[in-house]
Amino acid sequence: MQHRHDIERRLTDLEIKASFTEDSLDQLNQIIVRQQQQIDILTREIAHLRQSSTDGGLGPARNLRDELPPHY
């Protein structure tokens, strides 16, 4: 009888651990989804910044020879 009780206790312990593991996995999956969304947003923002800087967001490209003082 003691052996059967030990098996039932161990089975219950395993079921509890499996439940906690499932909860942890669900939480990690949610975190991964949020992080991927953040990465996507940041990637779009970087692409937008790059596009605006190549479109003259910082003004026309400068040639340093054009900026030399007249006495050179």
Secondary structure, DSSP 8 states (H G I E B T S, - for coil): -HHHHHHHHHHHHHHHHHHHHHHHHHHHHHHHHHHHHHHHHHHHHHHHHHHHIIIIIT-S---GGGGS-TT-
